[in-house]
Amino acid sequence: MIKIFSTSILYYLFYLGSLALQLLRPLLRKSRSGLTVSLLVGCSLVTHAAYANCLNSNRMAGVNLSGAEFAAEKLPGVVFRDYIYPEMADMDHFQGAGMNTFRLPFLWERIQPTLFGALDPGELQRITDTAAAARSLGVCLILDVHNYGEYRGQPIGSATVPHLAFIDLWKRLLTSFKDPANVAFGLMNEPSKLPTAEWAVVAQETVIALRIQGAKNLILVPGGGWSGAHSWFEKGAGVSNADAFRRFHDPANNYMIETHQYADANFSGTSNSCIDPAALDTIMAKMTRWAIASRQRLFLGEFGVQPNPSCLQALGAIVNGTKNTSIWGGWTYWSSGKWLGSYPFTLQPDANGDKPQMAVLKPAM
């Protein structure tokens, strides 16, 4: 406890107060639900839809919008040459297909060129424009810092990139994205560059810091390492994700633990073959049981397959594993985007229309 909140005495005091909130969690859930209903009376349909999605009241179902995280080896890179942001037409297509959530991967180094420095105006405007497009469609946009737990090759927690640098980034993003109806916060994609135990500390500090700053947004907290459901119980340096996140908490009780799951033999999402769907059933069921026992809620931030018959069956097993909506708040498939080209997992429609994976996903929307 002392280690987790050594950043500030205020964190420690806030933590004590949050423990009391945890004891009242069932009552708070009931009360907050009633308040949400009353606030939505008289709102427009678009506002209602986005409010419900980003505030975790409804089932979230969507896709990652790839492009802004491209060319990480080219920093800052040139927009529209090295990387790209999603087009309104693509968002409109997927929303029309039934999706209500988009996950937007982008790079820390581009949005904040210097640690503890100001956000880049051009990059901030591009993210702001994407959020505005999502708002116009009545969907939720998840901001995903797609950095694997590092900044310019140095892990969070190193002398170069202290915990406070990561917290500073999210405080600055909060200033521009305060609307909980429109934007959710995905703290860090697959934080594999630092130990799981330390990542859990960083994530806990960041959530509490954001709540102290007044954030009301839904926060998605990924597991350490590659965030894989298949490896949730595997220990690294003596600590597994199951251990590290069992008692994770949010004083506002508006968060989900994010996990990822691919269907190939090494679960990396890099192969065109898939394992037996029964094995994926087991993985997802075990993850669900952990969440029930730990009183946590889950979000599947990445999963994807090639459109061959065996892999489409595997995709069905993964999606079906999230059908317990009291535990699984939703999912975002990996991935879509015009620059993905021949990438076999893509949902990006082509001259033949929607990709075969959509036929499996639509019933789960």
Contacts in CASP RR format, 6 or more apart in sequence:
PFRMAT RR
TARGET T0000
AUTHOR 0000-0000-0000
METHOD contacts of the structure
MODEL  1
MIKIFSTSILYYLFYLGSLALQLLRPLLRKSRSGLTVSLLVGCSLVTHAA
YANCLNSNRMAGVNLSGAEFAAEKLPGVVFRDYIYPEMADMDHFQGAGMN
TFRLPFLWERIQPTLFGALDPGELQRITDTAAAARSLGVCLILDVHNYGE
YRGQPIGSATVPHLAFIDLWKRLLTSFKDPANVAFGLMNEPSKLPTAEWA
VVAQETVIALRIQGAKNLILVPGGGWSGAHSWFEKGAGVSNADAFRRFHD
PANNYMIETHQYADANFSGTSNSCIDPAALDTIMAKMTRWAIASRQRLFL
GEFGVQPNPSCLQALGAIVNGTKNTSIWGGWTYWSSGKWLGSYPFTLQPD
ANGDKPQMAVLKPAM
1 12 0 8 1.000
1 15 0 8 1.000
2 12 0 8 1.000
3 201 0 8 1.000
4 11 0 8 1.000
4 15 0 8 1.000
4 201 0 8 1.000
4 204 0 8 1.000
4 205 0 8 1.000
5 11 0 8 1.000
5 12 0 8 1.000
5 15 0 8 1.000
5 205 0 8 1.000
5 208 0 8 1.000
7 163 0 8 1.000
7 164 0 8 1.000
7 167 0 8 1.000
7 205 0 8 1.000
10 212 0 8 1.000
11 205 0 8 1.000
11 208 0 8 1.000
11 209 0 8 1.000
11 212 0 8 1.000
14 208 0 8 1.000
14 211 0 8 1.000
14 212 0 8 1.000
14 251 0 8 1.000
15 208 0 8 1.000
17 251 0 8 1.000
18 208 0 8 1.000
18 249 0 8 1.000
18 250 0 8 1.000
18 251 0 8 1.000
19 249 0 8 1.000
21 28 0 8 1.000
21 251 0 8 1.000
21 253 0 8 1.000
22 249 0 8 1.000
25 253 0 8 1.000
25 295 0 8 1.000
28 253 0 8 1.000
29 253 0 8 1.000
32 253 0 8 1.000
33 57 0 8 1.000
36 51 0 8 1.000
36 52 0 8 1.000
36 55 0 8 1.000
36 57 0 8 1.000
39 51 0 8 1.000
40 47 0 8 1.000
40 48 0 8 1.000
40 51 0 8 1.000
40 52 0 8 1.000
43 51 0 8 1.000
46 135 0 8 1.000
46 136 0 8 1.000
46 137 0 8 1.000
46 138 0 8 1.000
47 138 0 8 1.000
47 181 0 8 1.000
49 100 0 8 1.000
49 138 0 8 1.000
49 139 0 8 1.000
50 134 0 8 1.000
50 135 0 8 1.000
50 138 0 8 1.000
50 139 0 8 1.000
50 140 0 8 1.000
50 181 0 8 1.000
50 182 0 8 1.000
51 57 0 8 1.000
51 180 0 8 1.000
51 181 0 8 1.000
52 58 0 8 1.000
53 60 0 8 1.000
53 100 0 8 1.000
53 101 0 8 1.000
53 138 0 8 1.000
53 139 0 8 1.000
53 140 0 8 1.000
54 140 0 8 1.000
54 141 0 8 1.000
54 180 0 8 1.000
54 181 0 8 1.000
54 182 0 8 1.000
54 183 0 8 1.000
54 184 0 8 1.000
54 217 0 8 1.000
54 218 0 8 1.000
55 180 0 8 1.000
55 181 0 8 1.000
55 218 0 8 1.000
55 254 0 8 1.000
56 218 0 8 1.000
56 254 0 8 1.000
56 256 0 8 1.000
56 297 0 8 1.000
56 329 0 8 1.000
58 100 0 8 1.000
59 100 0 8 1.000
59 325 0 8 1.000
59 329 0 8 1.000
59 330 0 8 1.000
59 365 0 8 1.000
60 100 0 8 1.000
60 101 0 8 1.000
60 140 0 8 1.000
60 299 0 8 1.000
60 329 0 8 1.000
60 330 0 8 1.000
60 331 0 8 1.000
60 332 0 8 1.000
61 98 0 8 1.000
61 99 0 8 1.000
61 100 0 8 1.000
61 101 0 8 1.000
61 330 0 8 1.000
61 331 0 8 1.000
61 332 0 8 1.000
61 361 0 8 1.000
61 364 0 8 1.000
61 365 0 8 1.000
62 94 0 8 1.000
62 99 0 8 1.000
62 100 0 8 1.000
62 101 0 8 1.000
62 102 0 8 1.000
62 103 0 8 1.000
62 331 0 8 1.000
62 332 0 8 1.000
62 333 0 8 1.000
62 365 0 8 1.000
63 94 0 8 1.000
63 99 0 8 1.000
63 102 0 8 1.000
63 103 0 8 1.000
63 332 0 8 1.000
63 333 0 8 1.000
63 334 0 8 1.000
63 335 0 8 1.000
63 336 0 8 1.000
63 347 0 8 1.000
64 102 0 8 1.000
64 103 0 8 1.000
64 104 0 8 1.000
64 105 0 8 1.000
64 144 0 8 1.000
64 301 0 8 1.000
64 302 0 8 1.000
64 332 0 8 1.000
64 333 0 8 1.000
64 334 0 8 1.000
64 335 0 8 1.000
64 336 0 8 1.000
65 86 0 8 1.000
65 90 0 8 1.000
65 91 0 8 1.000
65 102 0 8 1.000
65 103 0 8 1.000
65 104 0 8 1.000
65 105 0 8 1.000
65 130 0 8 1.000
65 335 0 8 1.000
65 336 0 8 1.000
65 337 0 8 1.000
66 105 0 8 1.000
66 334 0 8 1.000
66 335 0 8 1.000
66 336 0 8 1.000
66 337 0 8 1.000
66 339 0 8 1.000
66 340 0 8 1.000
67 83 0 8 1.000
67 84 0 8 1.000
67 85 0 8 1.000
67 86 0 8 1.000
67 105 0 8 1.000
67 337 0 8 1.000
67 339 0 8 1.000
68 83 0 8 1.000
68 84 0 8 1.000
68 85 0 8 1.000
68 86 0 8 1.000
68 104 0 8 1.000
68 105 0 8 1.000
68 106 0 8 1.000
68 107 0 8 1.000
68 110 0 8 1.000
68 126 0 8 1.000
68 127 0 8 1.000
69 83 0 8 1.000
69 105 0 8 1.000
69 106 0 8 1.000
69 107 0 8 1.000
69 146 0 8 1.000
70 82 0 8 1.000
70 83 0 8 1.000
70 84 0 8 1.000
70 339 0 8 1.000
71 77 0 8 1.000
71 82 0 8 1.000
71 83 0 8 1.000
72 107 0 8 1.000
72 109 0 8 1.000
74 82 0 8 1.000
75 107 0 8 1.000
75 109 0 8 1.000
75 110 0 8 1.000
75 152 0 8 1.000
76 109 0 8 1.000
76 110 0 8 1.000
76 113 0 8 1.000
76 120 0 8 1.000
76 123 0 8 1.000
77 83 0 8 1.000
77 110 0 8 1.000
79 85 0 8 1.000
79 126 0 8 1.000
83 107 0 8 1.000
83 110 0 8 1.000
84 338 0 8 1.000
84 339 0 8 1.000
85 126 0 8 1.000
85 127 0 8 1.000
85 129 0 8 1.000
85 130 0 8 1.000
86 102 0 8 1.000
86 104 0 8 1.000
86 130 0 8 1.000
86 133 0 8 1.000
86 337 0 8 1.000
87 338 0 8 1.000
88 133 0 8 1.000
90 336 0 8 1.000
90 337 0 8 1.000
90 338 0 8 1.000
90 348 0 8 1.000
91 102 0 8 1.000
91 133 0 8 1.000
91 134 0 8 1.000
91 137 0 8 1.000
91 139 0 8 1.000
92 137 0 8 1.000
93 349 0 8 1.000
94 102 0 8 1.000
94 336 0 8 1.000
94 347 0 8 1.000
95 137 0 8 1.000
95 138 0 8 1.000
95 139 0 8 1.000
97 354 0 8 1.000
97 358 0 8 1.000
97 362 0 8 1.000
97 365 0 8 1.000
98 362 0 8 1.000
98 365 0 8 1.000
99 139 0 8 1.000
99 365 0 8 1.000
100 138 0 8 1.000
100 139 0 8 1.000
100 140 0 8 1.000
100 365 0 8 1.000
101 139 0 8 1.000
101 140 0 8 1.000
101 141 0 8 1.000
101 142 0 8 1.000
101 330 0 8 1.000
101 332 0 8 1.000
102 134 0 8 1.000
102 139 0 8 1.000
102 140 0 8 1.000
102 141 0 8 1.000
102 142 0 8 1.000
102 332 0 8 1.000
103 142 0 8 1.000
103 144 0 8 1.000
103 186 0 8 1.000
103 301 0 8 1.000
103 332 0 8 1.000
104 127 0 8 1.000
104 130 0 8 1.000
104 141 0 8 1.000
104 142 0 8 1.000
104 143 0 8 1.000
104 144 0 8 1.000
105 144 0 8 1.000
105 146 0 8 1.000
105 189 0 8 1.000
106 123 0 8 1.000
106 127 0 8 1.000
106 143 0 8 1.000
106 144 0 8 1.000
106 145 0 8 1.000
106 146 0 8 1.000
107 145 0 8 1.000
107 146 0 8 1.000
107 147 0 8 1.000
108 145 0 8 1.000
108 147 0 8 1.000
108 151 0 8 1.000
108 169 0 8 1.000
109 147 0 8 1.000
109 151 0 8 1.000
109 152 0 8 1.000
110 120 0 8 1.000
110 123 0 8 1.000
111 119 0 8 1.000
111 120 0 8 1.000
111 123 0 8 1.000
111 124 0 8 1.000
111 127 0 8 1.000
111 169 0 8 1.000
111 173 0 8 1.000
112 118 0 8 1.000
112 119 0 8 1.000
112 120 0 8 1.000
112 169 0 8 1.000
112 172 0 8 1.000
113 120 0 8 1.000
115 151 0 8 1.000
115 161 0 8 1.000
115 165 0 8 1.000
115 168 0 8 1.000
116 164 0 8 1.000
116 165 0 8 1.000
116 168 0 8 1.000
117 168 0 8 1.000
117 172 0 8 1.000
118 172 0 8 1.000
119 172 0 8 1.000
119 173 0 8 1.000
119 176 0 8 1.000
124 176 0 8 1.000
127 143 0 8 1.000
127 176 0 8 1.000
127 177 0 8 1.000
128 176 0 8 1.000
128 177 0 8 1.000
130 141 0 8 1.000
131 141 0 8 1.000
131 177 0 8 1.000
131 182 0 8 1.000
131 183 0 8 1.000
134 140 0 8 1.000
134 141 0 8 1.000
134 182 0 8 1.000
134 183 0 8 1.000
135 141 0 8 1.000
135 179 0 8 1.000
135 181 0 8 1.000
135 182 0 8 1.000
140 182 0 8 1.000
140 183 0 8 1.000
140 184 0 8 1.000
140 218 0 8 1.000
141 182 0 8 1.000
141 183 0 8 1.000
141 184 0 8 1.000
142 183 0 8 1.000
142 184 0 8 1.000
142 185 0 8 1.000
142 186 0 8 1.000
142 220 0 8 1.000
142 332 0 8 1.000
143 173 0 8 1.000
143 177 0 8 1.000
143 183 0 8 1.000
143 184 0 8 1.000
143 185 0 8 1.000
143 186 0 8 1.000
144 186 0 8 1.000
144 189 0 8 1.000
145 169 0 8 1.000
145 186 0 8 1.000
145 187 0 8 1.000
145 188 0 8 1.000
145 189 0 8 1.000
146 189 0 8 1.000
147 188 0 8 1.000
147 189 0 8 1.000
148 188 0 8 1.000
148 189 0 8 1.000
148 190 0 8 1.000
148 191 0 8 1.000
148 192 0 8 1.000
148 193 0 8 1.000
149 155 0 8 1.000
149 156 0 8 1.000
149 188 0 8 1.000
149 190 0 8 1.000
149 191 0 8 1.000
149 192 0 8 1.000
149 193 0 8 1.000
149 194 0 8 1.000
149 199 0 8 1.000
150 156 0 8 1.000
150 161 0 8 1.000
150 193 0 8 1.000
150 194 0 8 1.000
151 160 0 8 1.000
151 161 0 8 1.000
151 165 0 8 1.000
152 160 0 8 1.000
153 193 0 8 1.000
154 160 0 8 1.000
154 161 0 8 1.000
155 161 0 8 1.000
155 193 0 8 1.000
155 194 0 8 1.000
156 162 0 8 1.000
156 163 0 8 1.000
156 165 0 8 1.000
156 166 0 8 1.000
156 188 0 8 1.000
156 191 0 8 1.000
156 193 0 8 1.000
156 194 0 8 1.000
156 198 0 8 1.000
156 199 0 8 1.000
156 202 0 8 1.000
157 163 0 8 1.000
157 194 0 8 1.000
157 198 0 8 1.000
157 202 0 8 1.000
163 201 0 8 1.000
163 202 0 8 1.000
163 205 0 8 1.000
166 188 0 8 1.000
166 202 0 8 1.000
166 206 0 8 1.000
167 205 0 8 1.000
167 206 0 8 1.000
167 209 0 8 1.000
170 185 0 8 1.000
170 187 0 8 1.000
170 206 0 8 1.000
170 209 0 8 1.000
170 210 0 8 1.000
171 209 0 8 1.000
171 210 0 8 1.000
171 213 0 8 1.000
173 185 0 8 1.000
174 185 0 8 1.000
174 210 0 8 1.000
174 213 0 8 1.000
174 214 0 8 1.000
174 215 0 8 1.000
174 217 0 8 1.000
177 183 0 8 1.000
177 185 0 8 1.000
177 217 0 8 1.000
178 215 0 8 1.000
178 216 0 8 1.000
178 217 0 8 1.000
179 217 0 8 1.000
180 215 0 8 1.000
180 216 0 8 1.000
180 217 0 8 1.000
180 218 0 8 1.000
180 254 0 8 1.000
183 217 0 8 1.000
184 217 0 8 1.000
184 218 0 8 1.000
184 219 0 8 1.000
184 220 0 8 1.000
185 210 0 8 1.000
185 215 0 8 1.000
185 217 0 8 1.000
185 218 0 8 1.000
185 219 0 8 1.000
185 220 0 8 1.000
186 219 0 8 1.000
186 220 0 8 1.000
186 221 0 8 1.000
186 222 0 8 1.000
186 258 0 8 1.000
187 203 0 8 1.000
187 206 0 8 1.000
187 207 0 8 1.000
187 219 0 8 1.000
187 220 0 8 1.000
187 221 0 8 1.000
187 222 0 8 1.000
188 199 0 8 1.000
188 203 0 8 1.000
188 222 0 8 1.000
189 222 0 8 1.000
190 222 0 8 1.000
190 224 0 8 1.000
190 225 0 8 1.000
190 226 0 8 1.000
190 227 0 8 1.000
190 260 0 8 1.000
191 199 0 8 1.000
191 202 0 8 1.000
191 222 0 8 1.000
191 223 0 8 1.000
191 224 0 8 1.000
191 225 0 8 1.000
191 227 0 8 1.000
192 224 0 8 1.000
192 225 0 8 1.000
192 226 0 8 1.000
194 202 0 8 1.000
195 236 0 8 1.000
195 237 0 8 1.000
195 239 0 8 1.000
196 223 0 8 1.000
196 224 0 8 1.000
196 225 0 8 1.000
196 236 0 8 1.000
196 237 0 8 1.000
196 239 0 8 1.000
196 240 0 8 1.000
196 241 0 8 1.000
196 244 0 8 1.000
197 237 0 8 1.000
197 238 0 8 1.000
197 239 0 8 1.000
197 244 0 8 1.000
199 223 0 8 1.000
199 224 0 8 1.000
199 225 0 8 1.000
199 244 0 8 1.000
200 223 0 8 1.000
200 224 0 8 1.000
200 239 0 8 1.000
200 244 0 8 1.000
200 245 0 8 1.000
200 248 0 8 1.000
203 221 0 8 1.000
203 222 0 8 1.000
203 223 0 8 1.000
203 248 0 8 1.000
204 248 0 8 1.000
204 249 0 8 1.000
207 219 0 8 1.000
207 221 0 8 1.000
207 250 0 8 1.000
207 255 0 8 1.000
208 251 0 8 1.000
210 217 0 8 1.000
210 219 0 8 1.000
211 250 0 8 1.000
211 251 0 8 1.000
211 252 0 8 1.000
215 252 0 8 1.000
216 252 0 8 1.000
216 254 0 8 1.000
217 254 0 8 1.000
218 254 0 8 1.000
218 255 0 8 1.000
218 256 0 8 1.000
219 250 0 8 1.000
219 254 0 8 1.000
219 255 0 8 1.000
219 256 0 8 1.000
220 255 0 8 1.000
220 256 0 8 1.000
220 257 0 8 1.000
220 258 0 8 1.000
220 299 0 8 1.000
220 301 0 8 1.000
221 245 0 8 1.000
221 248 0 8 1.000
221 255 0 8 1.000
221 256 0 8 1.000
221 257 0 8 1.000
221 258 0 8 1.000
222 257 0 8 1.000
222 258 0 8 1.000
222 259 0 8 1.000
222 260 0 8 1.000
223 241 0 8 1.000
223 244 0 8 1.000
223 245 0 8 1.000
223 257 0 8 1.000
223 258 0 8 1.000
223 259 0 8 1.000
224 241 0 8 1.000
224 244 0 8 1.000
225 231 0 8 1.000
225 241 0 8 1.000
226 260 0 8 1.000
226 267 0 8 1.000
226 268 0 8 1.000
227 241 0 8 1.000
227 258 0 8 1.000
227 259 0 8 1.000
227 260 0 8 1.000
227 302 0 8 1.000
228 241 0 8 1.000
228 259 0 8 1.000
228 260 0 8 1.000
228 261 0 8 1.000
228 267 0 8 1.000
229 259 0 8 1.000
229 260 0 8 1.000
229 261 0 8 1.000
229 283 0 8 1.000
229 284 0 8 1.000
229 286 0 8 1.000
229 287 0 8 1.000
229 300 0 8 1.000
230 261 0 8 1.000
230 267 0 8 1.000
230 283 0 8 1.000
231 241 0 8 1.000
231 267 0 8 1.000
232 240 0 8 1.000
232 241 0 8 1.000
232 242 0 8 1.000
232 259 0 8 1.000
232 286 0 8 1.000
232 287 0 8 1.000
232 290 0 8 1.000
233 240 0 8 1.000
233 241 0 8 1.000
233 242 0 8 1.000
233 286 0 8 1.000
233 290 0 8 1.000
234 240 0 8 1.000
235 243 0 8 1.000
241 259 0 8 1.000
242 290 0 8 1.000
242 294 0 8 1.000
245 257 0 8 1.000
245 294 0 8 1.000
245 296 0 8 1.000
246 294 0 8 1.000
246 296 0 8 1.000
247 294 0 8 1.000
248 255 0 8 1.000
248 257 0 8 1.000
248 296 0 8 1.000
255 297 0 8 1.000
256 296 0 8 1.000
256 297 0 8 1.000
256 298 0 8 1.000
256 299 0 8 1.000
256 329 0 8 1.000
257 291 0 8 1.000
257 296 0 8 1.000
257 297 0 8 1.000
257 298 0 8 1.000
257 299 0 8 1.000
258 298 0 8 1.000
258 299 0 8 1.000
258 300 0 8 1.000
258 301 0 8 1.000
259 287 0 8 1.000
259 298 0 8 1.000
259 299 0 8 1.000
259 300 0 8 1.000
259 301 0 8 1.000
260 300 0 8 1.000
260 301 0 8 1.000
260 302 0 8 1.000
260 303 0 8 1.000
260 334 0 8 1.000
261 267 0 8 1.000
261 280 0 8 1.000
261 283 0 8 1.000
261 284 0 8 1.000
261 300 0 8 1.000
261 302 0 8 1.000
261 303 0 8 1.000
261 318 0 8 1.000
262 268 0 8 1.000
262 269 0 8 1.000
262 302 0 8 1.000
262 303 0 8 1.000
262 304 0 8 1.000
262 305 0 8 1.000
263 269 0 8 1.000
263 274 0 8 1.000
263 275 0 8 1.000
263 280 0 8 1.000
263 303 0 8 1.000
263 304 0 8 1.000
263 305 0 8 1.000
263 311 0 8 1.000
263 314 0 8 1.000
263 315 0 8 1.000
263 317 0 8 1.000
263 318 0 8 1.000
264 270 0 8 1.000
264 271 0 8 1.000
264 272 0 8 1.000
264 273 0 8 1.000
264 274 0 8 1.000
264 275 0 8 1.000
265 271 0 8 1.000
265 273 0 8 1.000
265 275 0 8 1.000
269 304 0 8 1.000
269 345 0 8 1.000
272 306 0 8 1.000
272 308 0 8 1.000
272 311 0 8 1.000
272 344 0 8 1.000
273 306 0 8 1.000
273 310 0 8 1.000
273 311 0 8 1.000
274 305 0 8 1.000
274 306 0 8 1.000
274 308 0 8 1.000
274 310 0 8 1.000
274 311 0 8 1.000
274 313 0 8 1.000
274 314 0 8 1.000
275 314 0 8 1.000
276 314 0 8 1.000
277 313 0 8 1.000
277 314 0 8 1.000
277 316 0 8 1.000
277 317 0 8 1.000
278 317 0 8 1.000
280 314 0 8 1.000
280 317 0 8 1.000
280 318 0 8 1.000
281 317 0 8 1.000
281 320 0 8 1.000
281 321 0 8 1.000
284 317 0 8 1.000
284 318 0 8 1.000
284 320 0 8 1.000
284 321 0 8 1.000
284 322 0 8 1.000
285 321 0 8 1.000
287 298 0 8 1.000
288 298 0 8 1.000
288 321 0 8 1.000
288 324 0 8 1.000
288 327 0 8 1.000
288 328 0 8 1.000
290 296 0 8 1.000
291 297 0 8 1.000
291 298 0 8 1.000
291 327 0 8 1.000
292 327 0 8 1.000
297 327 0 8 1.000
297 328 0 8 1.000
297 329 0 8 1.000
298 322 0 8 1.000
298 327 0 8 1.000
298 328 0 8 1.000
298 329 0 8 1.000
299 328 0 8 1.000
299 329 0 8 1.000
299 330 0 8 1.000
299 331 0 8 1.000
300 318 0 8 1.000
300 322 0 8 1.000
300 328 0 8 1.000
300 330 0 8 1.000
300 331 0 8 1.000
300 332 0 8 1.000
301 331 0 8 1.000
301 332 0 8 1.000
301 334 0 8 1.000
302 332 0 8 1.000
302 333 0 8 1.000
302 334 0 8 1.000
302 335 0 8 1.000
303 315 0 8 1.000
303 318 0 8 1.000
303 319 0 8 1.000
303 331 0 8 1.000
303 333 0 8 1.000
303 334 0 8 1.000
304 315 0 8 1.000
304 318 0 8 1.000
304 333 0 8 1.000
304 334 0 8 1.000
304 335 0 8 1.000
304 345 0 8 1.000
304 357 0 8 1.000
305 311 0 8 1.000
305 312 0 8 1.000
305 314 0 8 1.000
305 315 0 8 1.000
305 345 0 8 1.000
305 357 0 8 1.000
306 344 0 8 1.000
306 345 0 8 1.000
307 344 0 8 1.000
307 355 0 8 1.000
307 356 0 8 1.000
307 357 0 8 1.000
312 356 0 8 1.000
312 357 0 8 1.000
312 359 0 8 1.000
312 360 0 8 1.000
315 357 0 8 1.000
315 360 0 8 1.000
315 361 0 8 1.000
316 360 0 8 1.000
319 331 0 8 1.000
319 360 0 8 1.000
319 361 0 8 1.000
319 364 0 8 1.000
320 364 0 8 1.000
321 328 0 8 1.000
322 328 0 8 1.000
322 329 0 8 1.000
322 330 0 8 1.000
322 331 0 8 1.000
322 364 0 8 1.000
323 364 0 8 1.000
331 364 0 8 1.000
333 347 0 8 1.000
333 357 0 8 1.000
333 361 0 8 1.000
334 345 0 8 1.000
335 343 0 8 1.000
335 345 0 8 1.000
335 346 0 8 1.000
335 347 0 8 1.000
336 346 0 8 1.000
336 347 0 8 1.000
336 348 0 8 1.000
337 346 0 8 1.000
337 348 0 8 1.000
338 348 0 8 1.000
340 346 0 8 1.000
340 348 0 8 1.000
341 348 0 8 1.000
345 357 0 8 1.000
346 355 0 8 1.000
347 354 0 8 1.000
347 355 0 8 1.000
347 357 0 8 1.000
347 358 0 8 1.000
347 361 0 8 1.000
348 355 0 8 1.000
349 355 0 8 1.000
END
